[in-house]
Amino acid sequence: MTRLMGWILVLAGIGAGFSTAANAQTVLRYNRWLPVEHHLEKNVFIPWMQKVAEVTQGRVKIEPTSSSLGSILKQYDMVTTGVADVVFTAESYSPGLFPLAEMLTVPFIGSDVEKLSVAYWQVYEKHLAQSNPYPKVHLLALTAFPPYHFFNSKREISQPDHIKGLKMVSSGQFRTDFLTKMGATVVSAGLTQLVEMISNGTVDGTFLTDDAIKSFGVSRVVKYRTDFPGGLGTASSFIAMNEQKWLAISERDRAAISAISGLALARQMGASLKAADGLARDEIAKAGIPTVVASGSLLSSAREAAAPIEAQWIAMAKEKNVDGAAALRMLRDLAK
């Protein structure tokens, strides 16, 4: 009887060990730098984290930090070094590291941010992923930002000559090249400096999204908005996990997380950005800022200025063994 009880206890211990292993929990730290009330946090990231716990039956949980563990500009460094396990960041915060993401700065790729985000993920999977453009992380999703527009305090822009001589704040090589070819003088400055610089006449305007114009209070100091059908390009961002942390998750749970990320998460981010941009556009209109929709010679001059920029990106993509022309065609076709 004593020997039998011993075996029962041994087997019970083994079973408990198996049970503990099967239910082991992985808790990952998401570095939150956006405000808690930001629409991406409320509408997308928090529900997605809850879904991760649900589809893995609690084996994987992602918990946001109460505040950022480092500079907004250092998110990619933080996730690759393990300071954070999951981050949301923009490629533009790490200049030179993500040249393929510059495809979204090419003008006339589409103006519907939800469609563009979905298309961008599909293009990534088909054309870009093979070049491993996001080393040391597992890419969970990509999204586009809404399209950029001309905003200025000087004059209505309805002809090519109206842009010449304007001092415009912008960033990024492709956007700078485009504005320069259109005749503007490009000034580098941070978003938080825009209101003061436009107010005191240091610059005349900027090249930004509607949501950014509203969020940073720029709608108080600009008087004119010019919209270009098909969009004048935008920027991109991504959400990623530390590669080693991803590989430590079981294959079953990785598959479950992937099923609710990727295309699905890109669509959700795009939809939230589209809604926020629409609300911002309404507020800009209510503020009395008129919109001119580019046509005729103005639209033609923008297309002419965009052509060498597109060619430059295609050449750069070729250096990465990516068919840039095919990737752009696919992006435009899907984003219509």
Secondary structure, DSSP 4 states (H G I P E B T S, - for coil): -HHHHHHHHHHHHHHHHHHHHHT--EEEEE---S-TTSHHIIIIIHHHHHHHHHHTTTSEEEEE-SS-SS-GGGHHHHHHHTS-SEEEEEGGGSTTT-GGGGGGGSSSS-S-HHHHHHHHHHHIIIIIGGG--STTEEEEEEEEPPPPEEEESS----SGGGTTT-EEE--SHHHHHHHHHTTPEEE---GGGHHHHHHTTS--EEEE-HHHHHHTTGGGT--EEEE-TT-S---EEEEEEEHHHHHHS-HHHHHHHHHTSHHHHHHHHHHHHHHHHHHHHHHHHHTT--EEE--HHHHHHHHHHHHHHHHHHHHHHHHTT--HHHHHHHHHHHH-
